Amino acid sequence: MAMKEVDPAEKDAAFTKFRSEIDQEVDKGIDHHEASMTKMGFLFLSIFIGVIALAALLP
């Protein structure tokens, strides 16, 4: 089975489109990860402050 010759312009366009799509997906993933980590940070900070406050109020 012979391979079909691909036009270099089509190949470049396909790679450019692929890279663009990958960049967009990576950016979305990074934004989602940063949002999740921020929420977890505030959760752990509030737990830490609650434990400190509880220790200060108990004899």
PyMOL commands that set and color helices and strands:
alter all, ss='L'
color gray80, all
select helices_A, chain A and resi 8-57
alter helices_A, ss='H'
color red, helices_A
deselect
rebuild
show_as cartoon
